Each structure stands twice: as structure tokens, then as C-alpha cells.
């Protein structure tokens, strides 16, 4: 019996679909606060808020033995406080329910490589043992740090559980809608002047496969997950055909704030700006050795598939580019 949180979002729905195809899994339950946009097949949908004790009733009544926790969100239409409640308070309630359940034997948690932060003093490549030089101080990245702390606490209290934590690089793919995908689809993309960070991505197909394997097999521990190789921000923007507008960091942050409030660029945070300034590279050796498997898509191929699926790759006409960048430069000077 498997329970998947966040099943109404693209990743939760895809993971539930992959798990329900497993002959060894008798039943899949998907929970979320809103109904899914598309049918979930034989996955049973239960409308429940994991921030409430009701999640314990679902786990106990269905005798769930495996929980795949995907309900960490990077952006919501609501205030930051609501996002933190979903990420942190929701995880605390879920873990408390898992701790009390006698049937529980496995927990798989989607975390993020954002827990390493982004700093000019970072190591060239992060392994799972490395600590960040400048830990995240707020936003989704800080939520992920807190969530991992609570998960470690559960693992100590329930040593009989198999606990797997996946620190994913940024997801990209045809169906991904997140702050990063929206950033790359802007008509003119502002970058931090003087910086060209190294980036990594995980294709949505590979992310789903990793989560499926973790759910049906036993792989305890914390694992970095990303496509092979790195992509420079300038390379990604050229591949996407996006005009580049280098600006000082404060101006990029201001534009991000305006885009978040009025332009639909939800999730553009100070952490994202630091990542777009200094980048981050993670070592995935532990994951590939543990699974005896490598992601199908490299970071470059994951970005290419995303760009092609969104029709990116063509520059704006020069006149439009000049008009937009002129307005942006005027705004940044003000």
C-alpha cells in the first residue's frame, strides 16, 4: 500500500501513475488539497490537507506501508507563510503519522539540492557529506533544510524504517511549470552582470524513474540526483534563443519581484537569484552506484528537451528586443 502526497501536481501524478503500474503494489492512494486536473487511473484520490491530523487517519485506515512525500512546493498563489506551512508544518504532521503507524516500513522524500545554498566559497562539487558554506536563510531552500532535519529525527526514532531522501537538481521537461521554466521563457532574460554560473537539471522522466525505484526497492540514505554534466547559464539561454540582458544583481532582484507580483513569475526568490549568480554542482556518484543506473538525459539534454517542447530557440526580432531592453534599462535606472 503506497501513499503519494502532492498528487494533483505534475510530479505527484506521474509518480502515482508509475507506481500503479507495478504488479507488486496492490493499491496507490494519492492525497492533496485540490482534486487532480486529469484522471489518475487506478490511483485512489483522497482530498486531505497534510497539515491536519486527518492525514494520520488516512494512513492508519488504509494500512499504508510506503509514503512517497512529494508535497514540497516552491511556489503558491498564496503568501509565503502559507507555503511554509505546507512544506514544514505539513511534513511534521505527515511524519508524526508515519511514526505512529505500525504498518509503516518505508518513507521516500523529495528534497532539493537547494539545501546546499549558493555561495562564491562553495566547493566545486557538492557530495552528500558536504555542508553548505552559506546555508539558506529563508524561502523554499530553508524549508527543505528543515524538512530534512525532521526526516532525520524520524529515522532515529523509527530505526526500522527505510528512509530515502532525494536532493534533486532543478526539474525541467515538457510538463514542468516552475520558477526556473518561467524564467527561461521570459521574452528578455535578465542575468547578473559578470557571472555565468554552472547549472544542472534533472529531466522529469528521470526524476519519476528515481522515485519509482526508491518506492519499490530498498535504498536507504540521502542521494543527490541530477543529469550528467553541467550547463552554463549563457549556453542555456543561447540554446533557448533568449535575448540576454546583463544587469547588476539588485536590478535583477527588483525585476524578479515585479515579475512575481504582476507577471506570473511566482517563486523568483533571493535563493534563485543566488543560484543564477553562483550556480551549484552536485556529485551523483552515490545514486548511480546505489541504483546501478544512470539518468537517460544529461543536464544539457534535459534542457534541450524542455526548450524544444516549449518552442524556444528563436530570438526576438531586433526591434522588439530593443524596445523591451530599453524599457527595462530605464526601469532599472529608476
HELIX and SHEET records of a PDB file:
HELIX    1   1 UNK A   10  UNK A   20  1                                  11    
HELIX    2   2 UNK A   54  UNK A   62  1                                   9    
HELIX    3   3 UNK A   80  UNK A   84  1                                   5    
HELIX    4   4 UNK A   85  UNK A   89  3                                   5    
HELIX    5   5 UNK A   90  UNK A  100  1                                  11    
HELIX    6   6 UNK A  113  UNK A  116  5                                   4    
HELIX    7   7 UNK A  139  UNK A  157  1                                  19    
HELIX    8   8 UNK A  179  UNK A  184  1                                   6    
HELIX    9   9 UNK A  204  UNK A  216  1                                  13    
HELIX   10  10 UNK A  233  UNK A  239  1                                   7    
HELIX   11  11 UNK A  249  UNK A  262  1                                  14    
HELIX   12  12 UNK A  270  UNK A  278  1                                   9    
HELIX   13  13 UNK A  285  UNK A  291  1                                   7    
HELIX   14  14 UNK A  299  UNK A  309  1                                  11    
HELIX   15  15 UNK A  318  UNK A  333  1                                  16    
SHEET    1   A 7 UNK A  44  UNK A  47  0                                        
SHEET    2   A 7 UNK A  28  UNK A  32  1                                        
SHEET    3   A 7 UNK A   2  UNK A   5  1                                        
SHEET    4   A 7 UNK A  66  UNK A  69  1                                        
SHEET    5   A 7 UNK A 106  UNK A 112  1                                        
SHEET    6   A 7 UNK A 162  UNK A 168  1                                        
SHEET    7   A 7 UNK A 221  UNK A 225  1                                        
SHEET    1   B 2 UNK A 170  UNK A 172  0                                        
SHEET    2   B 2 UNK A 201  UNK A 203  1                                        
SHEET    1   C 2 UNK A 188  UNK A 192  0                                        
SHEET    2   C 2 UNK A 243  UNK A 247  1                                        
SHEET    1   D 2 UNK A 198  UNK A 199  0                                        
SHEET    2   D 2 UNK A 231  UNK A 232 -1                                        
END                                                                             
